């Protein structure tokens, strides 16, 4: 896994050459939010046929299981009130 900034041109090129598998955003409230499509400068870019990707779904399921206590919290994220 590499975390870095990428340009929209890089994203569009990856979609065109077939190497873009999925896009998602993450945050405290959003958990994992898959991106089904992008619209940029009059151009539409469909991501994974508009479907949730395998990695997005796996991350969502894991984080939600930790949040709801269905799985142990190995990171110390959860505080019971």
HELIX and SHEET records of a PDB file:
HELIX    1   1 UNK A    8  UNK A   17  1                                  10    
HELIX    2   2 UNK A   48  UNK A   50  5                                   3    
HELIX    3   3 UNK A   54  UNK A   67  1                                  14    
SHEET    1   A 2 UNK A  24  UNK A  27  0                                        
SHEET    2   A 2 UNK A  31  UNK A  34 -1                                        
SHEET    1   B 2 UNK A  37  UNK A  40  0                                        
SHEET    2   B 2 UNK A  43  UNK A  46 -1                                        
END                                                                             
